[in-house]
Amino acid sequence: MNGLLRRHREFRLLWIGETTSRLGSSVTTIVLPLIAATTLHASAFTVSSLAAAEWLPWLLFGLGAGPFVDRYHRRRLMLVADLVSAALFLSVPVAHAVGVLASPQLLAVAFAAGCVNVVFWTAYSAFVVDLMTVPEERATANGMLQGSASAVQIAGPGLGGLLAQLLGAVTALLADSLSFLVSFACLLGIRDHGPRRRGDSDTSLRLQIAGGLRFIRRDPLIRPLTLFGGTANLALVGYQSLLVVFLVRTVGLQPGRVGILVALGSCGGLAGAAVGNRLARRLGSGRALLLTKVGACPFALLIPLAAPGPRSLLVPIGGMGVGLGIVAGNVISSSFSQAYTPPELFNRVNATTNVFNYGTIPVGALLAGVVATKLGIREAMWAMTALLPLTSLFLVASPLRRLRVLPVRPGSPQPGPHTVGPSTRSVAEVDPGRDEPSRGDAAEQAVARLAGPHE
């Protein structure tokens, strides 16, 4: 067993609970579109709208999530969120059993689950930082959380496709409800960390939000990462929201094979989680971040080339390339942002970043649905995958291109070729490459679900 899991009981419980929950969510990424496409015979626009509904709450409520979470016990918020999510996904098979399931309910469930997700993941981001109090333990924890998230991305779609084939897509959704209950049980075994900050109630929500926005707008390193994250997620979810219906209706595959191909494509994320910190140590965290995130984008162009027979393998090949680069970059960027952001601003900056990262997701999903309706599903896949390489310009044109290593705190507005500001310690030096734990992930979470979604 990993040394961190053996020594740190509370992190072990968190890791088990969230890995199980992410497995259930990964199953749902296949099962929910299959219910719409095969059980309810919904249009391509409706199928893509499910992804839009799930992520729209980040755009609507994300800015206020950080200050809101700071006022309450994070663990308690996470417990309530798990129970509500379990009930929401349970409502779908119940409605189907009594003969009243329809597309509007699927959209409502996706939207409501997205609202709960905003609260859960904002609380989770800060909770991990509170839980892993030893700085040297946070980077290994970060890699472990990214690695397990990537692993369940491999198992989840295949399991979802298999369950849908054997039991039916609606019954398969029960797996997600059960996974939230496991997460709930694990959280019960962890004591409260990070109660609400007493000073927060004296500061208006508007001023707290403004503080996060101001930091992102002015910082020369966080700003391009945020812009890249938002635009890349728009493109990523744009084509991913159509992927199931593309494989079923355009390529002509059965649900079981769809799950297998998507699962194979997710293998890249597992490899990315394993090599992210190694690349940062070998190349320098700045160079590794640029190489992984920029290098991942062109692989998406292979996916629209898929066709029956051997060409269907272009889907997992493209997915592997995207997943490897994005997840490896996420391991590096999440460690960087957690070390670099001032602690008193972390939660609100994290929430504001999430708004940009996740707020573009419903736009991408709806845009993909509109293009698919007007021009066709394959054409929409081409449009969204072609957009992804263009997003890398935000990184290439930023000061990040001149950095060999990333700093551990904000410095001068004009970074030099190797570091930023007065600090001489880099993120690569914070994680020296031991088998000891190092950094805990938080905000990159949701991104693991996308390929991602990265931040």
N, C-alpha and C positions, 0 to 999 in steps of 0.2 A: 504494500500500500504506500502511496506517496507520503513523504514525511509530514507534509502539512496536514493531510487528512488524518494521519495517525495522532498528531500532537494537538490539533485544534478541533475540539469536539463541535463547537458551534459552527465553524466553517464547514465541517463535514456534514452537519445537518442541512445547512444552507445549500451546499453543493448538491446533495442528494435530492432535496426538494425541488430546486430550480432545474436540475437536469431532467427530472421526471416531468415537471411542468412543461419544459421546452419540448420534450418528446411528444407530449400530448398536443401542443400547439403546432408542432411540425406535421403531425398526422392531420390536423385540421386544415393546414394549407393545401392539402390534396383533397380531403374529404368534402369540405364545404363547397368548393367549385364543382366537384363531382355531383353533389346533391342538386345544385342548380342546373348543371348541364344535362344530367342523365335522369334524375328523378322528376324534376320540375320542367325540364326541357326549356330552360330560360335562354334568352338571346345572349350573344357575346357581350353586348353592352351591360346586361344585368350581371353576368359573371364577373366582368372587370369591376363593376360597381361594388361588389363585395369587398374587394381590397380597398377601394376608396372609402367605403363606410367604416372599415376597421381603423383606418389611419386618420380620418377627418378630425377626430377629437384632439389630436396633437395640434392641429392648426387652430382649432377653436379655443381650446383650454390650456394648451401647453405653457404659455407664458406665465400664467398664474399658478402652475403646478408646483414650481420650486418654492416660492414663498408660502404657499398653502401647506406643503408637506413640512416645512420648517417649523410650523406652529403646532404640530402634533407628533405623537410617538410613531415613528416610522414602522415599527414592527406591527403595531395594531392596525395601521392603515393597510399593510400588506395582508394581514389575516382576513380582514373584511373583504378586500379585493378578491382573494382566492375563493371565498365562499360565494360571492356574487357571480364570479365567472363560472364556477361549477354549475350554479343554478341556470344561468343563461344558456349554456350549451346543452344542458339536460332538457330544456324546453323544446328543442327541435325534435328529438325522437318522440317526446310525449305528444307534441302536436301532430306528428305523422301517424302515431298510433290511433289517434281519434279522428284522423282524416281531415284536418284543417290546415296542414302545412302549406305555405305558399311563399313565393319569392319575397314579398314585403316582410315576412317574419325573419327570413334569413338576413335581410338587410338591417332590420332592427336589432337583431342579435349581434351582428358584426359591429354595428355602431355602438351599442351599449357596452360590449366587451372592450371596444377601443377606449371608451371613456374610463372604464375601470383600469385598463392598461396604463393610461397616462398617470394615474395616481400610483399604481403599483411600481412601475419602473422608475418613476422619479424618486419614490421612497427607497427603492432597492439600491439605486445608484449611491445615495448618501449612506445607506445602511451598511453596504460593503466596506466603505471607507471607515465608518465608525467601528465595524467589527474587526477589521485588520489594522490594528493600531501600530504594529511594528512596520516601519516603512519598507524594510528589506523583504517582508513577507508578501507585499502587495503585488509584485510583478509576476511571481510564480502563480499566485492565486488568479491573476488576470489571465495568464496563459491557460490555466486549468479550466476556468469558466468558459473561455473562448473555445478551448478544445472540446469540452463536453457539449457545448452548444453546436459545434460543427459536427460532432459525432452523431448527435440525435437528428441533425439534418439529413444524415445519410440513412439512418434507420427509420425516421419518421415517415417520409414519403413512401418508401417501400412497404412499411407496415400499414400505412393508410390505404395504399392501393390493394394490398392483400386482404385487409379487413373488409374493404368495400366489395371486393370480388367474392369473398366467402359469406359475409353477413349482410351486405348491402351498405350503401354509403351512409344512410341515416343512422343505422345501428353503430357503425364505426365511430360516429361522433361521440359516443359514450366514453371513448378512451380519453378525450380531452377533459371531460368532467371529472373523471377519476384522477387524472394527473393533478388537477387543482386541489383535490382533497389531500393528496399525498404532500403537496407543498404546504398546505395548511397545517397538517400534522407535524411536519418537520419544523415549521416556524414556532409552533407551540413549545418546542424544546429549547428555544433560544431566548435568552433574557433580553429585555428591552435595552436598546442602545440609542444614544443620541436623542433624548427628549427634546421637545420643542425649545427653541432658543427664547429666553425671556425677553430679550430686546426686540424681537421681531414684531410683537404686538404693538410696539410703539412706533413702528415705521409703516407708512401706508403701503398697500400692495403696489400702487402705481410707482412709488419710489424704488421699491425692491426690484420690480421688473426693469425699471430704467437702469438700475445699476448693472444688471446682467447684459442688457443691450449695449450699454456704453463700453463695457469691457471688450465685448466681441467686436464692436465697430472700430475701436481704436487699436486693438492688438494686431500687429502685422503677421502673426503666425496662426492664431486661433481664427481670424477672419477668413483666410483662404480655405482652411480646413472645413469651416462651417459652410461656405459657399459650395465647395466641392461636394460635401456630404449631401446637401439638399438637392442639388441638380443631378448628382449621380443616382440618388434614390428615386428621383422622378423617372429617370430612364430605366433603372433596374426594375422597379415595381410596374412600370408601364408594360414591359414585355412579360414579366413574371405573372401579372394578373391575367394574361391571355394564354399562358403556357399550356395549362391543362386543356382548354378548349381548342387550342392550336393542335396539340398532339392527338386529341380525340377526333376532331372534325376535319382537320386539314391533312394531317399525316395518317389518320385512320388507325390509331392504336387502341387496344383494350385497356381498361383501368389498371389492371395489374402491371402491364408493361409500362404504362405512364409512370406509375409509382417507382418502378425499377430505374427508369431513365433519369427521373428527377433525383432519386437517391444517389445514383452514380455521379451525377453532376455536383452533388454536395460534397463529394470526397475531397475536392480541392480545398474546401474550408477547413477540414481536419488537418490537412497538410500545412495550410497557412498558419493555423494556430501553433503548430509544432515548430515552424521555422522562423516565425516573426522575430522573437527575441534573439535568435541565433544570427539572423541577418543584421539586426541592429548592432550586435557586438562586432561582427566581422567587417561590415561596411560603414558603420556609423549610423546612428538612429535616423538622422536627417536624410541621408542618401537612401537608406533602406525604405523609409516611408515613401519617398518619391518613386523609387523603383517599383515597389509593390502596387501602389494604388494606380499609378499611371500605366504600368505594364499590364494590369488586369483588364483594362477597358476594351481593347480590340478583340479579345476572345469572344465577346458577346455577338460579334458579327457572324460567327459560325452557326448560331442557333436557327436563324430563319432559313438556312440552307437545308434543313432537315426534310426528309422525304421517306416514304416506305422503304424498308430493306436496310442495307448497311448505312445509308445516309442518315438514318435516325440516330446513329451514334454521335453525330455532330452536336446533338443537344447535350449529352453529358460531357463531351470534350470541351465545348464552349463554357459550360457551367463550371467545370473543374478549373479552367484558367481564370475565370472571373472570381470564383470563390477563394482560390489560393491567394491571389493578390490582394483582394479586398480584406479578407480576414487577417492575413499577415500584417497588412497596414493598420487594421483596427487594433491589434495587439500593441503595436508601437504607439499609435496615436492616443489610445486610451490611457496608457501609462504616462505619456507626455502630458495630456490635459489634466490628469489628476495631480501630478507633481507640480505643474506649471501654474494652475489657477490658484489664486489666493484662497485659503480655506474658508474665509468668511463670505466669499462670493461663489464658492463651488456649486452649491445647490441651485442657485438662481441662474448662474451661467450655464450649468448643465441643462436646466429646463429650457432656457432660451435656445441653446444649441439644438436641443431635441425638436423644438418647434420648426427650426429651419430644416433639420434632417428629416423629420417625419411629416411636417406640414405639406411638403411637396408631393408626398406619396399619393394622397387622394387625387391630386391634380394629374399625376402621371397615369394613374389607373383609369380615370375618366377620359383623359386624352386618348389613351390607347383604345378604349371602348368606342369613342367617337370615330377614330380613324378606321377601326375594324368595321364599323357599321357602314361608313361611307365608301371605303376602298377595298376592304377585305381583310381577313385575319392575318394572312402572311405579309401583306403590305404594312399592316400596323406593326408587326414584329420587326420588320426592316426599319421602320421609322424610329422606333424606340431604341433598338440596339445601336443604330447609327448615331444616336444622340450621345450615348455613353462615352465614346472616345473624346468628344468635344469638351466634356466636363473637366477633363484633366488639365485644360488650359488654366483653370483657377490655381492649380498647384504649380505648374511650370512657370507661370508668369509672376509668382510670388517670391518673397525673400527665402522661402523654404529651399529653393533650388540652389542657394549658395551655402547651405548649412551642411556640414559633415555630421555634426551631432546636434541634438535638440537640447535646449536649456531646461533647467529645473525651476526657473522663476522668470517673470517678465524682466526685461532689461531695457537697453536703449532701443529707440524706434528704428534704428538703422543697423541691423545685425551684420556682423562681419562674415567672412567665408566659412568660419568654423564654429562659431558660437554666438550667443546673443547676450549683450549686456555684461555686467560685472561677474556673473557666475562663471566659474570654470568647470563646473560639474555638469555632465550631460546625462540624458536619460539612459544612455548606454552604460554610463558608469554607475548609475543607481542600481542597475540590474547587472551585476558583474558576471553572471553566467554560472553561478553555483546551482546545485540542486535544491538549495534552500528556496523557500517561497519569496516572492518579490512583490508584485502589485496586484491589487484587486480590480476587476472590471466592474463597470456599472452601466454607464451610458451606452456602451457599445452593444449592449444587449439586443435591443430590438433589432440592431443592425444585423446580429447574427442570424436572425430569422430570414433576412432578405437575400443574403449571399455574402455577406451581409446580414439586414440592411446595415449597412455600415454607417459610420458616423463621420 
